[in-house]
Amino acid sequence: MGQDATTASFDSTRRSIPRRILVLLKRCFQGISLVVAFYLLVVLAGLIPVDNDFAARADGIEILVTSNPVHADVVLPIETSVVNWRDHFPAECFAGNKQSATHVAIGWGDKGFFLQTSTWNDLKASTAANALLWPSETWLHVTMKPSVTTSQNTRSVRLSAKQYSELTDFVLRSFRTDRNDHNIPIESAGYSWNDAFFEARGTYHCVNTCNSWVGRALRCAGVRTGWITPLSCIDLPWQ
């Protein structure tokens, strides 16, 4: 009698295992669905424009935003009445001579992504997933550009000196600084002769991306753009 009860109990436990797995899978699917729904809600909210009274200045300082499917930069004139970017990025941070630069491209992003993706051929799904799913350290990538070109992945707008000053203040606040208030370069981390990396403030994740950083920079300058921009803000209305 005792043996029969033990056997029945074992059979019942064995039959319940698949059921438990199905329940676990169902709960995992529900959790993932909630996360995806939340992210889609954030993206949709980002389509709501702010600073709707913005008007570009025909005689203002031109800035550009460049974006591709996975990264965005702000591109700024190297020297204006507001700021000379050479004062903030010492020549020794770059492998080559930066004196010919007319613009500087600045992008904020995940440290691991920058380290492991020097070209798009190096992009791995694991690197992208880690950047998006796990809060991570950030760097700023600075590229001295001898010229700029426009394309379908580029937008430009002209700002007043005051608006441009607000934008540059935001950019400068994004750099982590030493006790002397100097930006902190990352040695031997550049991809080429005209770029360098610097330690940054903030944490990267799927709702706080490089596009989010660019969107905040634009909003600081009063530019009409999305309320939240985890995805590219190139296609959002600026004017």
Backbone torsions as a table, in degrees:
resi	resn	phi	psi	omega
1	MET	NA	-45.0	179.8
2	GLY	-64.0	-38.7	179.6
3	GLN	-66.1	-38.2	179.0
4	ASP	-64.1	-39.1	179.7
5	ALA	-66.2	-39.4	179.7
6	THR	-65.5	-42.9	179.1
7	THR	-62.8	-42.7	179.8
8	ALA	-63.5	-41.5	179.2
9	SER	-63.7	-41.4	179.4
10	PHE	-63.3	-43.9	179.3
11	ASP	-62.5	-38.9	179.8
12	SER	-65.4	-41.7	178.6
13	THR	-64.2	-41.9	-179.3
14	ARG	-63.3	-40.0	179.6
15	ARG	-70.3	-26.5	-177.0
16	SER	-80.3	-17.5	-177.7
17	ILE	-60.6	-51.5	177.9
18	PRO	-57.3	-37.4	179.7
19	ARG	-63.4	-41.0	178.8
20	ARG	-64.9	-38.6	178.9
21	ILE	-64.5	-41.6	179.0
22	LEU	-63.5	-40.9	178.2
23	VAL	-63.1	-42.5	179.6
24	LEU	-63.9	-43.7	179.0
25	LEU	-63.9	-38.7	178.9
26	LYS	-62.8	-43.6	179.6
27	ARG	-66.3	-38.6	177.5
28	CYS	-63.7	-43.2	179.2
29	PHE	-62.8	-41.3	178.7
30	GLN	-63.7	-41.0	179.1
31	GLY	-64.3	-44.7	178.7
32	ILE	-63.5	-39.9	179.6
33	SER	-62.3	-39.7	178.5
34	LEU	-64.9	-41.1	179.1
35	VAL	-64.2	-45.2	179.5
36	VAL	-63.2	-42.4	179.5
37	ALA	-62.6	-41.1	178.4
38	PHE	-63.0	-43.5	-178.6
39	TYR	-65.0	-41.7	177.5
40	LEU	-62.6	-36.4	177.3
41	LEU	-63.9	-41.7	177.7
42	VAL	-62.4	-44.5	179.9
43	VAL	-62.2	-43.5	179.4
44	LEU	-64.9	-39.4	177.4
45	ALA	-62.5	-33.0	179.7
46	GLY	-65.5	-19.0	179.0
47	LEU	-75.4	-14.0	178.4
48	ILE	-73.2	116.6	-177.6
49	PRO	-76.8	148.5	173.9
50	VAL	-121.5	169.2	-176.8
51	ASP	56.9	49.4	-175.5
52	ASN	-68.6	-14.3	179.2
53	ASP	-90.7	8.1	-178.6
54	PHE	-65.3	138.6	175.0
55	ALA	-134.7	125.3	-179.4
56	ALA	-66.5	149.8	178.2
57	ARG	-97.1	118.8	-178.1
58	ALA	-60.7	-31.6	-178.5
59	ASP	-104.3	18.8	-174.5
60	GLY	-86.3	-172.3	178.9
61	ILE	-85.0	123.0	-176.9
62	GLU	-82.6	129.0	170.8
63	ILE	-119.9	158.5	178.2
64	LEU	-129.0	154.2	170.7
65	VAL	-122.8	126.6	175.9
66	THR	-111.7	142.2	-177.0
67	SER	-148.8	143.8	170.5
68	ASN	-129.8	-177.0	-174.7
69	PRO	-56.7	-21.1	-174.2
70	VAL	-128.8	-3.1	-178.3
71	HIS	-154.5	154.3	179.2
72	ALA	-140.5	148.1	176.7
73	ASP	-131.0	154.9	163.2
74	VAL	-99.3	139.4	-178.8
75	VAL	-118.7	120.6	-170.7
76	LEU	-124.2	148.8	176.5
77	PRO	-62.8	139.7	-173.4
78	ILE	-64.1	-31.6	-177.8
79	GLU	-145.2	127.8	175.1
80	THR	-139.4	-179.1	175.9
81	SER	-67.5	-17.0	-178.1
82	VAL	-85.8	-46.3	-175.2
83	VAL	-155.0	146.7	169.4
84	ASN	-112.5	109.9	-173.5
85	TRP	-66.8	-18.4	176.9
86	ARG	-64.3	-24.5	179.1
87	ASP	-70.6	-21.7	-176.2
88	HIS	-101.2	-15.6	-178.7
89	PHE	-126.6	92.8	-176.4
90	PRO	-56.7	148.0	-177.4
91	ALA	-58.5	-33.5	-176.8
92	GLU	-68.9	-10.8	177.1
93	CYS	-75.2	-15.1	-174.9
94	PHE	-115.4	145.3	-178.2
95	ALA	-71.0	-28.6	-177.4
96	GLY	-115.8	-177.7	-179.2
97	ASN	-80.1	122.3	-176.5
98	LYS	-99.0	6.9	-174.9
99	GLN	-65.9	-23.3	-179.2
100	SER	-83.1	-2.6	-175.8
101	ALA	-67.0	138.4	174.3
102	THR	-107.6	-22.4	-178.8
103	HIS	-141.2	162.2	175.1
104	VAL	-127.8	128.9	176.0
105	ALA	-99.8	129.3	-176.8
106	ILE	-127.9	126.7	179.1
107	GLY	-134.8	140.9	-180.0
108	TRP	-106.2	139.1	-179.5
109	GLY	-171.2	-176.4	-177.8
110	ASP	-68.1	131.2	-178.3
111	LYS	-59.2	-46.7	-178.7
112	GLY	-63.3	-38.5	178.4
113	PHE	-62.9	-47.5	179.3
114	PHE	-59.8	-42.3	-177.1
115	LEU	-65.3	-39.1	-169.8
116	GLN	-101.5	0.3	-175.1
117	THR	-131.8	70.7	179.1
118	SER	-72.8	-27.9	173.4
119	THR	-135.2	163.5	-178.9
120	TRP	-65.3	-23.4	176.4
121	ASN	-66.8	-19.6	-179.5
122	ASP	-87.4	-7.2	-175.8
123	LEU	-66.4	127.6	178.3
124	LYS	-119.1	146.7	179.0
125	ALA	-59.5	-37.1	-179.1
126	SER	-65.2	-37.6	178.7
127	THR	-65.7	-46.0	179.7
128	ALA	-64.3	-42.6	-179.4
129	ALA	-63.9	-42.1	-180.0
130	ASN	-63.8	-40.0	179.6
131	ALA	-64.7	-39.4	-174.6
132	LEU	-81.6	-35.8	-170.2
133	LEU	-93.9	-21.5	-176.7
134	TRP	-121.7	123.6	176.3
135	PRO	-53.8	131.1	-172.0
136	SER	-141.9	165.7	179.0
137	GLU	-66.9	158.6	-176.7
138	THR	-127.8	153.0	172.1
139	TRP	-126.6	164.7	169.9
140	LEU	-113.8	132.7	179.9
141	HIS	-104.1	123.8	-177.2
142	VAL	-118.4	124.2	-179.8
143	THR	-123.9	122.3	175.3
144	MET	-82.6	121.1	-172.8
145	LYS	-112.1	125.7	178.7
146	PRO	-72.3	-14.3	177.3
147	SER	-163.7	167.4	176.0
148	VAL	-128.9	146.7	176.8
149	THR	-125.7	151.2	178.8
150	THR	-103.7	152.2	179.3
151	SER	-155.8	-175.4	178.7
152	GLN	-67.6	-15.1	178.4
153	ASN	-99.4	19.1	-178.6
154	THR	-129.6	136.9	172.2
155	ARG	-127.8	149.0	179.0
156	SER	-132.7	156.2	177.4
157	VAL	-155.0	151.9	179.0
158	ARG	-106.0	134.2	-176.3
159	LEU	-116.6	153.4	170.5
160	SER	-70.7	165.7	179.1
161	ALA	-59.6	-38.1	179.4
162	LYS	-66.9	-44.6	178.9
163	GLN	-63.3	-41.2	179.4
164	TYR	-66.1	-35.7	177.6
165	SER	-63.8	-39.7	177.3
166	GLU	-63.1	-40.9	179.4
167	LEU	-65.5	-46.4	-179.0
168	THR	-65.3	-34.8	176.3
169	ASP	-61.6	-41.3	178.1
170	PHE	-62.8	-45.7	-179.5
171	VAL	-60.1	-46.2	-177.6
172	LEU	-66.1	-33.6	177.9
173	ARG	-69.1	-16.6	-179.5
174	SER	-77.3	-16.8	-180.0
175	PHE	-84.2	135.9	170.3
176	ARG	-78.6	136.2	-174.6
177	THR	-121.0	160.6	177.3
178	ASP	-87.1	-172.7	-176.0
179	ARG	-65.9	-18.8	177.2
180	ASN	-96.6	11.5	178.0
181	ASP	66.5	29.6	176.2
182	HIS	-99.7	143.4	174.5
183	ASN	-60.5	147.9	-175.2
184	ILE	-104.6	106.8	-179.3
185	PRO	-77.1	153.4	173.9
186	ILE	-99.0	115.1	-174.6
187	GLU	-66.7	136.9	173.7
188	SER	56.6	34.1	-179.1
189	ALA	-108.2	-6.3	-177.7
190	GLY	-69.6	158.0	178.7
191	TYR	-88.1	-30.5	-173.0
192	SER	-146.1	-169.3	-175.4
193	TRP	-72.2	-20.9	-170.3
194	ASN	-114.3	15.5	-179.8
195	ASP	-132.1	161.3	179.7
196	ALA	-155.2	160.5	177.9
197	PHE	-114.6	149.7	179.8
198	PHE	-136.2	150.4	176.4
199	GLU	-65.9	143.3	-174.7
200	ALA	-126.0	163.2	173.3
201	ARG	-93.8	154.0	174.9
202	GLY	99.9	165.9	-178.2
203	THR	-120.8	135.8	-178.2
204	TYR	-93.7	136.0	171.1
205	HIS	-161.7	-175.5	-169.1
206	CYS	-66.2	-21.4	178.4
207	VAL	-101.5	-8.2	178.2
208	ASN	-128.8	83.0	-173.5
209	THR	-107.6	-177.6	175.7
210	CYS	-60.8	-35.4	176.6
211	ASN	-67.4	-36.2	175.9
212	SER	-60.7	-42.5	-179.9
213	TRP	-63.3	-44.4	177.9
214	VAL	-62.2	-42.5	178.5
215	GLY	-60.2	-41.3	178.7
216	ARG	-65.1	-38.5	177.8
217	ALA	-60.2	-44.3	179.9
218	LEU	-65.9	-40.9	-179.4
219	ARG	-67.0	-34.4	176.0
220	CYS	-61.4	-31.7	178.6
221	ALA	-86.0	-0.6	179.6
222	GLY	80.9	13.2	-178.7
223	VAL	-75.6	138.7	178.1
224	ARG	-69.0	115.6	178.5
225	THR	-154.9	-174.2	-176.2
226	GLY	-69.2	152.3	179.2
227	TRP	-63.4	-43.1	175.3
228	ILE	-134.4	136.1	-173.9
229	THR	-132.0	64.3	176.0
230	PRO	-67.5	-24.0	175.1
231	LEU	-106.3	176.5	-173.9
232	SER	-54.9	134.7	176.9
233	CYS	-99.8	7.5	179.9
234	ILE	-59.1	-41.3	-173.8
235	ASP	-87.4	-1.0	179.3
236	LEU	-81.6	153.2	-179.5
237	PRO	-69.0	127.8	178.7
238	TRP	-100.8	-30.7	-173.3
239	GLN	-130.0	NA	NA
